[in-house]
Amino acid sequence: MAAATPLNGTKDAAKTLDFDSFVQIIDGQVATASETRHGINPANLKPLAEVPVATQDDLDCAVAAATEAFRKWSNVPYEDRRRAVLAYADAVDQLQSKFRDLLITEQGKPIPQAEAETKAGIEWIRGMANIPLPTDVIEDGQTRSVITTYTPIGVVGAIIPWNFPLMLTTAKLAPAVLTGNVIIIKPSPFTPYCGLKLAELAQQFFPPGVVQSLSGDDRLGPWLTSHPGIGKISFTGSTATGKLVLRSASETLKRVTLELGGNDPAIICPDVDIEKVAEKVAFFAFLNSGQICLNIKRIYVHDSIFPQFQKALIKQVKSYVLGDGSKDGVSHGPLQNEMQYNRVKSFFEDIKSQGWKVAVGGDISPSEGYFISPTIIDRPPDDSRIVIEEPFGPIVPLLSWKTEEEVVARANDTHMGLGASVWSNSIENAARIGKRIQAGTVWINTHFDLSPAAPFGGHKESGIGTEWGLNGLKGFCNVQTLFLNKKVVG
């Protein structure tokens, strides 16, 4: 590892944090690197600031520092750790506008969506900090007591995706350190800036080695997942990459939480208010330009209202304003990176080759950035790629259905099982349908409504384990059962 430089730290972090330069943090210090790289603003393809490229030596040093820090941090009382987490949340809150603008630049989100993610990141820190971690009394008799406790695992490797780089950093950092673990944050190479700055800010509130960051290229992830000194991996990303993470982590039997891809269905019943529901369904289908694991990916509309609902959807999509997220009035920004842009373009190539009917959109206009117009495909075959796969972009199939049995079977006919929604004026009817959907989260008359107090995870190939809520806190812990013999020995 290159020479480390102490942070010019001050407790008034909100006034001193520099948002023009970006560093990685090892053992409470700025760790310089011999090699750097940079991200790209997806709206104009201009290069952003240089960031370090971590080496294997950097990772070894970070793990060694984390291991040492864990010995002390794990013994800090829960309430003291909670106070530190809440103080950190206050500092992020003070810097809200700075983080929002940084998020727009590196990820491409429009201003309202960037504000929402920044606020959610702060809310998740505070929300997780307000969940008590219990001690479960299994038995308390005259001769013995049996108690289950939840003890920290150790060094956590957090692998952050590029679609929500701020919120998902805080949503992993807070529960990890709250439960007594220490964490090494690895932001996506596409969006490294918010994650690095969050880790730098954390040095003002946690002892050296408790929160560290490593900025790298495609080599860093495999190094992290295979490192014997790391006890848990918290990964959010694609299903394909998640399988590689699981395979790598299995060599050392790491604890693993995987939040992976989705192919969320939305089932629209015939009794809905067509205009209002179409507005909401379009919003959740194309939010963040379709780059959310929980976007609506398949829209199933009852046959009796299909023409009217399609017309209302088209009206909504035509009202969207595509452009640079930093500009006022823009509703939808670019795709985040060239890799994803090319993948989504391949679905547009299928429009002609597969003979799909386009309800709205369908074109990719030449531009400076990675822009693709929101597109709806009218009733493609159920076995077509647009229905089976997750494009992770602004293109969605619109499908019709006639019977409840049929639509439930079609909604469940996927390897994914992350989220789903049912829309009806009858809550009872919608809930009955929703309970039959094989997904980790099911919404009635809404979608993508989350809470730091509620567990979040996927069924099938959409993930392993849960994050957030009490279940999420326990996911950062080992379970220990204590048997207390009350009889006098001897």
N, C-alpha and C positions, 0 to 999 in steps of 0.2 A: 504494500500500500504506500502511496506517496505521502509526503509529510502532511501532518494534520495541523490545522490552524485553529486556535481557540476562538469560540464565538465571541463577538463583541456584545455580550449579553447585557440586558437590562430588564428589570421586572415590568417596565412599561412597554411591553412587546408591541402593542398596537401602534405605537408611534415610531418605533425603530426598525421594523421589519422592512427590508429592501425588496421591492417587487421587480427590480430590473435585472438582478443576477440570481442564479439558481445553483444550489450546492447539494451535495449529499452529506449526511450526518452520521458519523461513526463515533460512538462513545462520547457523545456530547460535544464533539468538535466538527468543524468543517474539514472534510477529507478531500483534498485536491486529487485530481486525476490527470494522467498523462495524455489521455484521449478524451475528446468531447464529440458530441453530436448535437443536432438541433431538431426540433419539431417544425411543423409547417402549419400556418394559418389556413384552414381548409376553404375559407371564403375567397382568398386571393392568391393562395399558393406561395406566399412570401415566407422566407425562413424566420423562425423565432429565435429566442436567445439560446446560447450554447448551454448544454448540460453535461455533466460528467458521464463517462462510461466506466462502470465498475468492473473490477477484475475479480478473479477467484480469491486473490489475496485480500481484497477489500471485504469480500463476504466472510472469509475466515476471521478477519479482525472484528467484524460486526458481530458474528456469532460468539466469539470469545468475550467481547464486551457485554453482550446480552446475557450470557451465562453467568457472568460475575454480578451483573446488576440484578438478575432474578433472585439471587440468594437473599438480597436485602429487601427488594420491592415486594416479594411474595409474603414477607413477614410484616409489612406495613398494614395496620388495621384497615379494614374495608372502608370505614367512614373517612379515614384520612385520604385513601386513594380516591374516594368519591369527591371529596372537596377539591382535590387537584384536577380531576376531570372536569368539574363544573367551572373552575377558574379558567381552564383552557377554553371551554365553550364560550365564556365571556370575552376572551381575547379574540377568538375567531369572529364573534359577533361584532366587535369593534371594527374589524377589518372587512366587514361584509361587502362593501362596494368594491374594494380592491380584489377580493377573491372572485366576485361576480365578473368583473371586467377581464380578469385573467382567464376565467372559464370560457367566456365568449371567444376570446382570442385563440385559445388552444383547441377547444372542442367544436365551436361553430354555432352553439345554441343562440337563439334570439334572446334579447334582453329579458323578457318576462320569464322564460324558461330557465335562464341562468340565475335569475333572482330566486326562483322557486327552488332550484337545486341547492343554492347557497343556504337558504333558510332551512331547508330540510337537513342539510349537514349539521347545522347547529342544533336543530330540534332532535336529531338522532343522538347527539352527544348527551344532551340533557335528559332525553327520554330514557336512554339506557342507564344513566346514572341514578335515576329514580326508581329502578327496579331492585328490590332487596334480594340478596342471594340467601336462600333459607338453609337452615339445618333441619333435616327431616327426622323426626322421632318415630321410628318404626315400632318400637316396643318399649314400654316403661313399666316393668313389673317389680315385684318385691325382690326378686333374685338377680334380675339383669335388666339393662337398658340396651337398646340397639339404635344407633344413630347413624344417619347417612349425611356425610359432608361433601362439599364440592371444592376440590383443591386445584390450584392452577397447574397447567401442563408444563409451562416453561417458556421456551422461545417460540414465538409465532411468526411465520412468514406470511405476509398479507400481499396477495397479488391482485392488483387493481385494474379494472378494465378501462377502456378509453371512452365509453359512452357516458359514464357518470363519475368522472375522476375525483371530484371533490366529495360528494355525498358518500360514496362508497369507501373512501379513505377514512372519513370520520366514523362511519358506521362499523368499521372493523377495529379501528384504533380504540375507541371508547370502551367496548366490552372486553377487549383483550387486556388492557391495563387495569380496568376496574376490577377484574377477577384475579389480579395479581400476576398476570403474565407480562412478559416484555415482548416488543414487536419490532420487526424489520419490515418496513413498507417498501414494496416494489411497484412504483407506478408503471403504467403502460408506456412503452417507448413512443407511442403516438401522442400521448398527453401526459408528460411527466411533471408539468409545472405546478399545478395545484397541490399534488401529493408531496412534492419536495418542499414547498413552502409551508404546508401544514406540519410536516415533520420538523422543520427548522423552528417554527413557532413553538412547538411542543417542548423544546429545550428549556424554555423559561418556566416550565411547570412540572417537569418530571426529572428525576436524577439521571445523570449520564448513563446511556446504555438501555434505558427503559423504552424510549422511542427512537428508532434509527431509520435511515432511508438509504436506499441504494438505487442509483439511476443506471440503467444498462440497456443493452440491446437484446436480441433474441437469445443470447447465450445465458443470460442471468436467470431466467425462470427455471430451466433445468438444473442449474447449479443449486438454486434455492430448494427445490423440491427433493433433491437427492442428498442434501447436506445432512450428515448424521447428527449434527448439533441442534437441529431444528425439530421441535416436538409436534408442531401442528402447522398445517397449511390451510389458510382461508382463501379460497379462490373464487372469483367471479369472472365468467367468460363463456366462451363457446363450449358446446358439448364435446366437440372433437378434441379441443385442447384439454378440457377437463379429464377426459379419459387418459391422456398422456400424463397429466399431473397425478392422477390416482395410481397409474402404473409405476411412476417414478417414486412416489411417496411410499408405496408398498414395500419397497426394499428395506426400509428402516421402520416399518409399521407406524408411520406418523399418523396422528389423528388428522382427519381431512374433512373439511366442509366444502362442498362444491355447489355453487349456485350457477346453473348453466342455462342453455337456450330454452326457448319456448315456442309454441305454435298455438297461441291462445285463440280459442273460438269465442265468438259472441253470438248468442242465440237470441233472435228478435222474434217475440211472440206477436200474434196478429192484433192484440188489443192495445198496443202502445200508441202514444202520441207521436206520430211519424216525424214531424218536423223537429220536435225537441230531442227525440232519441237519435235521429240521424245526425244532428249536430254533435251530440256527445260521442257517438260511435266513431264518427269521422275524426274527432279530436283525439281519441285514444288510439286510433289506428295510425295516425300520422304524426303524433307527438314526437318531438326530437327527430323528425324526418324518418320515422320508423325504426330508429336505432335504440330500441329498448326491448329487453327480453320479455317484458310484460305488455308490449303493444298488442292490440287486437290484430291478429294475423289472418283470421278467417271469419268472415261475416256471413252468418246463416240467417236469412230473412224468410219468414213464412210466405208461402206462395201467394196467399190471398192479398198481401200488401206489397209484394215485391216491386211492381212498377213504380208505385208511389214512393216507396222507400228509396229506391235507386235514384229517382229524380231528386229527392231531398238531399241525398248524399252528394250527388254531382254538384248541386247548388252550393253546398258547404265547401267542397274542394275547390271550386272555381273562385271562391272568395279569399283563398289563402294567398299570401304575399311571400314569394320566394326571394331570398336575398341574403346579404351580409348581415349576420345576427347583431352586429353592433349598431345597425341603423334602426331608427324608430319606425314602427309600423310593420316591420318584417315579422311574419308568423312562423316561417319555416326556413331553416338554414341549410347549409350543405351537408353532405355526408362527411364523416370526419377524416377519412384517409383514402389514399389511392387504392389500396387493397380492397377495401369494402366497396368503393365506388365501382371498381371493375367487376366485383361479384354481382352487385345489383344490376349493372348494365347487362350482364348475361341473361337475366330474367327478361329484360326488355328485348333482347335478341330472340327469345323464345316466342314473343308475341307473333312474329311473322312465321317462324319455323313451325310453331305448333298451331297456328291459326286461331289464337285467342282473340276474343272480341273485347275491345277497349271501351269502357263506359266513359272514362274521363282520363285525360293525361295521355301517357303512352310515348311521349317524345323526350329526348335528351338534347336540349339545346346547347350548342357550344358556349362555354363561359370560362372565366378565369379560374373559378373554383370548382369544387366537386358537387355541382348542383344537379338534382334530378327532380322533376315535377311529380307531385303526388299523383298516383295512378291507381285506378280501380279496374280490375279485369272481370268482365261479366260472365258469370257461370262457366268457368273452365271445368274440365272433367275432374272428378275427385282424385284420380290417380295422376294428375298433372303435377309438375314440379312446383308450381306456385302454391299448390294446396298442401303438398307433402312436406316441403322444405321451409325453412325459415329464411326469407331473403335478408332480413335485418336492414330494411330500407323502405322507401315510400311507395311500395307497390303491394296491393292486397286483393285477394279474390272475393267477389261477392257471389254468394251461393243461395239457392232457395231450398226450402224444405216443406213437407206436408204433414208428417206425423211426428209425435214426440219420440216414439221408439226409433224412428229413422234418424232424426237429428242428433239424438244422444249417441247412437252408434257411430255416426259420422264424426261427431265432435271428439269421441274417444279413440277414433281410428288414427292414432299417431304414436310415435315413440316418445313424444314430449308429454309433459304434464305439469306445466308451471302454473298457469292461471287460466281463468275462463270467466265469462259473465253471461247472465241471463237477464233479459229485459222484458218486463211485463207489468201491466197495471195491477195484476194479482200477485202480491208478494208470496202468498201460499203456493200458487202454481209455479212461480219462478223458483222458489226455494226447493220445491219437490224436484224440479228438473236439475237444479244446481247440485243437489246432493248426489246425483247420479254421474256427475262429471268427474273424471279421474284427473284431478289437478290439486296442487298444493294450496292454492287460494282461489276461491270462487266468490265473485261479486254479484249482487242483485241490484240492477238498475244503476250501476256505476262500474268503473274499471280502474285499475292502477291506484287504488286507494289503500295506502299503507300506514303503518304505525310502528314506532320503535318499541311499543309495548306488546306487539303481536308477532308470533313466530312466522318466519317467511322461508319457504323452501319448496322444492319441486318433487313431483312423483316421476316414476319411470326414468328416462334419460335426461330429465331436467335438473337433476341434482341429487346430492346425498347430504343428509342432515338439514338443520335449519339455522338461520341467523335471526338475531333480534328477539325481543321478548325474553322471558325467563328461560325458555328453551335455548335461545341463542347464547345467553350467559353461561348456561350449563355446558354448551358446546365448546367453550374455552376451558373446561375443567375436566379433571379426572374425578370419578366417583370413588369415595372412600367410605366403607362401612366400619363403624366402631362398635365392638361388643364390650359392654361394661359389666363385668361379673361383680355383683354386690355382696357375694358371700365372702366372709373372712377366710383368707387362705392361711393354712398352717394350724 
